[in-house]
């Protein structure tokens, strides 16, 4: 069986990196020292809660040798009146500019980027998350793509992995602080196991691919619900879970997200602390997926039995992205 290409962190790459494209890989010695093996020495990572914040973390090593980090994030109160909880925002700045983006570029007006032309437009954003201590409050596992620091003009779209709050994969436009505009992705996996305080890691890839004419974009969410081997190395059991065609929405003037980001973010809410590892963000060639397994192995089918049911049309979608 053919396999995906892997990056320097051992994680499979669904799409190849664009020649000379921007790459970020989490520095596993100290995230705040920026990315490792990155094409942009200016790249930055941050754990934030609001502008100007930099929250602490602890470095951990599991018995199987897996290196990861833990953070408690920040307390959060919700305008909706939901029970207070905690929020963790894991920020990647592919070309730097943390708290320093003085441009007015946004979803309404930009030259193709929100900070510099070395941001990421067509990209593959990968995160691995494990949560600890369910707070019985609002939960989220959201990958927010294409954004910038300025909260009022954040200019992003998020794909949301299932939690106790969201029972299935969702897409939300959040170009400004309000409104959140919900859109419906096409699901190739119905109801993946939700993020939960059960000791399990869940890997998510959010792929954003610009159309050649920059008049639309295509989105994919790939998931790995058993992402590490017994020795702590990536297992790369990735499955396509959802797709979405972005033509914009009326609430935001039917403008699709076709610009290069200032930052991409993984936000996790509702838990006492969050473990994270092997975050990466890469500029990709969207029309050239790397070779990959065309179907699940029998062992994977058994492992995910009871969690997944394939919806009609899934085979055609998988053929398109795996070829």
Secondary structure, DSSP 8 states (H G I E B T S, - for coil): ----EE-TTS-EESEEE-TT--EEEB-SS-GGG-BSS-S-TT-EEEEESSTT-----EEEE-TTS-EEEEE--EEE--TT----EEEEEEEEETT--TTT------SSS-SSBSS-TTS-SSEEEEEEEEEEEE-SS--EEEEEEEE-S-GGG--EEEEE---SS-SS-EEEEESSSS--EEE--EESSBS-----SSS--EEEEEEEEE-TTSS-EEEEEEEESS-B-TTSSB----EEEEEEEE---GGGTT----SB-SEEEEEEESEEEEEEEEEEEEEEEEEEE----SS--HHHHHHHTTT-B--TTHHHHHHHHH-
